[in-house]
């Protein structure tokens, strides 16, 4: 269960547009360097260019696992901020389509909530580098969520 205080912190982070304290709590986010910023009422995730994330030094290109991990983590964070789940969303299924090489430069991701049921939520994720119209990968994720129970009176 996510304590109500953490939900309050999530809402406060979104209201202020400062997600760094939340990302600092996730070791993998620090390892790959993920960042998050607000664009209107939406979120934009950023994976800064880093030689530590290179998988193919001949191109050079970002490791496919890093791209997938970045996209999956982006979707989970998106749900944490926008859903009223009582627990941290748990991944059920994740499917990624690699469309072109992810060169060593900043990579961005945006999420779209397709469906939120009482127990399962579907999220679409798009990752790009130069132009959002030319994605390097797209993904679909299904998460198990738990509804917040109504407050006790």
Order of alpha helices (4+ residues) and beta strands (2+ residues): alpha-alpha-alpha-beta-beta-beta-beta-alpha-beta-beta-beta-beta
